[in-house]
């Protein structure tokens, strides 16, 4: 079987598991384990259906990096529970989920799935780097549209999009992005900058929505090209598509935002990370003490059939 890397946007998945599985599922001590159980079932399903040879759980070591906030202070500001001047801000997360994050890390370790994060960077940046440098086909599992910028049929990078739930997974390729938005995946980050995204606290350009952003990118190709035309440089505008005075005014008014937003929206692709094999990402059957521990936790943590399902999936994959 040809090698294929699966990159999990881990927080995206465990949040979905937390809200998708009843929180009445708890350990004997009362600790909820719905996100743990749900995440294991997701991994079992993904490994079985998409047959990766390698899996990495990509982690938010800093879900709201200060270097992004310094550029756009509203970035994810509505999700902040506590500001931490000397470290990563605390994200507003239900107490029942906070208690499960260490449990999730423990079961991923027992499954042999490496957890990879980088200081001052989001999981998106880890995903962007590993997907770009993989040297093999890549499936990125996420509910975050921002990662559509990574889609690349030629490089074998596609998105397994979870926003509609695990029963309605969507495989996002070049064709899907073009059909949905009228742009190429390589234009997606410019599209997001122009349109804005309230879920990330990105204001966008006033008066530019999805259709207008797609039309501008169709005409001009990139945000950089638009801004050159909007500047009114006659050496450029004479040979470029025409831009209305109204649109030129909108882009000019957003100059300060447009100068920094691409840095915030573009995922980092050049972090210093080992390759998938060096990370220990190749799937293998869980054996020995790790298997015994998982089987014990299945009972002690009330994980039901999720543990047998993920063990069987990893056995088959190997």
matplotlib code that plots the C-alpha trace (Angstrom):
import matplotlib.pyplot as plt

x = [0.0, 1.4, 2.2, -0.4, -0.2, -3.3, -3.0, -5.6, -6.6, -7.0, -8.8, -11.3, -12.1, -12.2, -14.5, -16.8, -16.7, -17.5, -20.6, -21.6, -21.5, -23.7, -21.8, -23.6, -20.8, -18.5, -15.9, -16.8, -15.3, -17.7, -15.2, -16.8, -15.2, -17.5, -14.8, -12.3, -14.7, -15.9, -12.3, -11.3, -14.4, -13.5, -9.9, -11.2, -13.5, -11.0, -8.2, -10.6, -12.2, -9.2, -6.4, -3.5, -0.2, 0.9, -1.2, -0.1, -2.3, -1.4, -1.7, -2.3, 0.7, -0.6, -4.1, -3.8, -0.2, 0.8, 2.6, -0.8, -2.6, 0.0, -1.0, -4.8, -5.8, -9.3, -7.9, -9.9, -10.5, -14.1, -12.9, -10.6, -11.4, -8.2, -5.4, -1.9, 0.7, 3.7, 2.2, -0.6, -4.1, -6.6, -9.4, -13.0, -13.6, -16.2, -14.9, -16.0, -13.8, -10.8, -10.8, -10.6, -7.6, -5.0, -7.0, -7.0, -3.2, -2.8, -4.9, -3.3, 0.1, -1.1, -2.4, 1.1, -0.2, 2.4, 1.2, 3.0, 2.8, 5.2, 5.7, 4.0, 2.1, -1.3, -2.1, -2.8, 0.8, 2.0, -0.5, 0.7, 4.3, 3.8, 1.5, 3.9, 7.0, 5.4, 6.7, 3.5, -0.2, -1.8, -5.3, -6.0, -8.9, -10.5, -13.7, -11.8, -12.2, -8.9, -7.1, -8.6, -5.6, -3.5, -5.6, -3.4, -4.3, -0.8, 0.8, -1.8, -3.1, -6.8, -9.1, -11.5, -14.0, -15.9, -18.2, -21.3, -20.4, -18.7, -21.7, -21.4, -17.6, -16.7, -13.5, -12.3, -10.1, -9.2, -12.5, -14.6, -13.0, -13.5, -17.2, -17.9, -16.2, -15.2, -11.5, -8.5, -7.2, -4.1, -6.3, -8.2, -6.1, -6.5, -10.3, -10.5, -8.6, -11.0, -14.2, -13.2, -14.2, -16.2, -15.3, -11.6, -12.2, -11.1, -13.0, -12.4, -12.8, -16.0, -18.4, -16.6, -18.4, -17.7, -19.0, -17.2, -14.0, -14.2, -14.9, -11.9, -9.6, -10.9, -10.1, -6.8, -5.5, -4.2, -4.6, -1.1, -2.1, -5.4, -3.5, -1.1, -4.0, -5.8, -2.8, -3.4, 0.1, -0.4, 2.4, 0.3, -3.3, -3.0, -2.3, -4.5, -8.2, -10.3, -11.2, -14.0, -13.4, -15.7, -13.7, -10.4, -11.7, -12.7, -9.3, -7.5, -9.6, -8.6, -4.9, -3.7, -5.7, -4.6, -1.0, -1.0, -4.0, -2.2, 0.4, -2.3, -4.4, -1.6, -0.6, 3.1, 4.7, 8.3, 8.5, 11.5, 9.8, 11.0, 9.3, 6.4, 8.6, 11.0, 8.0, 6.9, 3.7, 3.7, 0.7, 1.4, -0.7, -0.9, 0.8, 2.2, 1.8, 0.2, -2.6, -3.1, -3.4, -5.9, -8.0, -8.0, -8.9, -11.8, -13.4, -12.0, -12.9, -16.2, -15.0, -17.3, -16.6, -14.4, -11.2, -11.8, -12.8, -9.7, -7.4, -9.0, -8.6, -4.9, -4.4, -5.9, -4.0, -0.7]
y = [0.0, 3.4, 5.7, 8.3, 10.8, 11.8, 15.1, 15.6, 19.1, 17.6, 20.4, 20.7, 17.0, 16.8, 19.9, 18.2, 14.9, 16.8, 18.4, 15.3, 12.7, 13.0, 14.4, 11.9, 9.4, 9.6, 7.7, 6.3, 9.4, 11.6, 12.9, 13.2, 11.1, 11.8, 13.7, 10.9, 8.3, 10.3, 11.1, 7.5, 6.5, 9.3, 8.0, 4.4, 5.6, 7.8, 5.1, 2.5, 4.5, 6.5, 4.0, 6.2, 4.6, 7.5, 9.7, 12.8, 14.5, 18.2, 20.3, 24.0, 24.8, 28.3, 28.7, 32.5, 33.4, 36.9, 37.6, 37.2, 39.2, 42.0, 42.3, 42.1, 42.5, 41.2, 37.8, 35.2, 37.7, 36.6, 33.2, 34.3, 33.3, 34.7, 36.9, 35.6, 38.3, 35.9, 32.9, 31.5, 33.0, 30.6, 29.7, 29.7, 25.9, 24.0, 22.7, 19.2, 19.4, 20.9, 17.9, 15.5, 17.1, 15.2, 12.0, 12.6, 13.0, 9.8, 7.6, 9.1, 8.2, 4.7, 4.4, 5.3, 8.5, 11.3, 14.6, 17.5, 21.1, 24.0, 26.9, 30.2, 28.4, 26.9, 23.4, 24.9, 25.9, 22.4, 21.0, 23.5, 22.5, 18.7, 18.8, 20.9, 18.9, 15.4, 13.9, 11.7, 12.2, 14.0, 14.0, 16.9, 16.2, 19.5, 21.5, 24.7, 26.3, 28.2, 25.0, 24.9, 27.0, 23.8, 21.8, 20.9, 18.0, 18.1, 17.6, 15.1, 17.3, 17.1, 18.1, 15.7, 18.3, 17.5, 20.5, 18.6, 15.7, 12.4, 10.8, 13.4, 13.9, 15.9, 15.3, 18.7, 18.8, 21.6, 21.0, 21.3, 24.6, 26.0, 24.8, 26.2, 29.6, 30.2, 30.5, 28.2, 26.8, 28.9, 32.0, 30.9, 32.9, 36.1, 35.3, 34.9, 38.1, 40.1, 38.4, 38.3, 35.7, 36.5, 33.1, 34.2, 37.9, 39.0, 42.0, 41.7, 44.7, 46.7, 46.1, 43.0, 39.7, 36.2, 36.9, 40.2, 38.7, 35.8, 38.1, 40.3, 37.3, 36.1, 39.4, 40.2, 36.8, 37.9, 40.4, 41.9, 42.5, 44.2, 46.5, 47.5, 48.4, 50.2, 52.3, 54.0, 53.4, 54.2, 51.9, 49.1, 50.1, 50.7, 47.0, 45.6, 44.9, 47.9, 48.6, 50.9, 54.0, 52.6, 49.4, 51.3, 53.4, 50.3, 48.7, 52.0, 52.5, 49.0, 49.6, 49.1, 45.9, 44.5, 45.1, 42.6, 40.3, 37.9, 37.2, 36.3, 34.2, 32.3, 29.1, 28.7, 26.1, 26.2, 25.2, 23.1, 19.7, 16.1, 14.1, 11.7, 8.6, 10.5, 11.6, 8.0, 8.5, 5.2, 3.2, -0.1, -2.5, -1.5, -4.3, -5.2, -2.8, -0.1, -2.5, -3.7, -0.2, 0.8, -2.3, -1.5, 2.1, 1.0, -0.3, 2.1, 5.2, 3.8, 4.1, 1.4, -0.1, 2.9, 1.2, -2.1, -0.2, 1.9, -1.1, -3.1, -0.2, 0.2, -3.6, -3.5, -0.5, -2.0]
z = [0.0, -1.0, 1.9, 2.9, 5.7, 7.8, 9.7, 12.5, 13.5, 16.9, 18.8, 16.0, 16.3, 20.1, 20.3, 17.8, 19.8, 23.0, 21.6, 19.5, 22.3, 25.4, 28.4, 30.6, 29.5, 32.5, 34.5, 37.9, 39.5, 37.6, 35.0, 31.6, 28.9, 26.0, 24.0, 24.6, 23.4, 20.5, 19.3, 19.4, 17.3, 14.8, 14.5, 14.0, 11.3, 9.5, 9.6, 8.3, 5.5, 4.2, 4.9, 5.9, 6.7, 8.9, 11.4, 13.3, 15.9, 15.3, 18.4, 19.3, 21.5, 21.2, 19.8, 19.6, 18.9, 20.0, 16.7, 15.0, 17.7, 17.4, 13.8, 14.2, 17.9, 17.2, 16.1, 18.0, 20.7, 21.3, 22.3, 25.0, 28.6, 30.1, 28.7, 29.6, 29.0, 29.3, 27.6, 25.4, 26.2, 27.7, 25.3, 26.5, 26.9, 28.8, 32.1, 31.1, 28.0, 29.8, 32.2, 29.2, 27.3, 29.4, 29.0, 25.2, 25.2, 27.2, 24.9, 21.7, 23.2, 23.9, 20.4, 19.1, 17.4, 17.9, 19.2, 17.5, 18.4, 18.1, 20.6, 19.5, 16.7, 16.0, 14.9, 11.5, 11.1, 12.1, 9.5, 6.9, 7.4, 7.5, 4.5, 2.4, 3.3, 3.4, 0.2, 0.1, -0.4, 2.6, 4.1, 6.5, 8.8, 10.0, 10.3, 9.6, 6.2, 6.6, 5.7, 2.2, 1.2, 1.5, -1.1, -4.0, -6.4, -7.9, -4.5, -3.4, -0.5, 0.2, 3.1, 4.9, 6.0, 9.1, 9.5, 8.6, 11.0, 10.7, 8.9, 6.1, 5.6, 2.5, 0.5, -0.6, -3.7, -6.2, -8.1, -4.9, -3.9, -7.4, -7.4, -3.9, -4.1, -7.8, -6.9, -6.9, -3.6, -4.0, -3.9, -0.7, 1.8, -0.2, -0.5, 3.3, 3.9, 1.6, 2.9, 6.5, 9.0, 12.2, 13.7, 13.7, 14.4, 10.9, 9.8, 6.1, 3.7, 4.2, 1.3, 0.0, 0.5, -0.9, -4.5, -4.8, -3.4, -5.9, -8.8, -7.9, -7.7, -11.0, -12.6, -10.9, -9.7, -6.3, -3.6, -4.3, -7.9, -6.8, -4.5, -7.2, -9.5, -6.6, -6.1, -9.4, -10.8, -14.6, -15.6, -14.2, -14.6, -18.3, -18.9, -16.0, -15.9, -15.0, -11.4, -10.5, -8.4, -5.7, -5.4, -5.5, -2.6, -0.6, -0.9, -0.2, 3.0, 4.2, 3.5, 7.1, 7.5, 4.1, 4.9, 7.8, 7.3, 4.8, 7.4, 9.9, 7.5, 5.7, 7.5, 8.2, 6.0, 7.0, 10.7, 11.6, 12.0, 11.4, 8.6, 9.4, 9.9, 12.2, 14.2, 14.7, 12.7, 10.8, 12.1, 13.9, 15.9, 19.6, 21.5, 24.9, 27.8, 25.7, 24.5, 28.0, 29.3, 26.6, 27.3, 31.0, 30.4, 28.2, 31.4, 34.0, 31.9, 30.5, 26.9, 25.7, 22.3, 21.2, 22.4, 20.6, 17.4, 17.4, 18.2, 15.3, 12.9, 13.8, 13.5, 10.0, 8.9, 9.9]

ax = plt.figure().add_subplot(projection="3d")
ax.plot(x, y, z, "-o")
ax.set_aspect("equal")
plt.show()
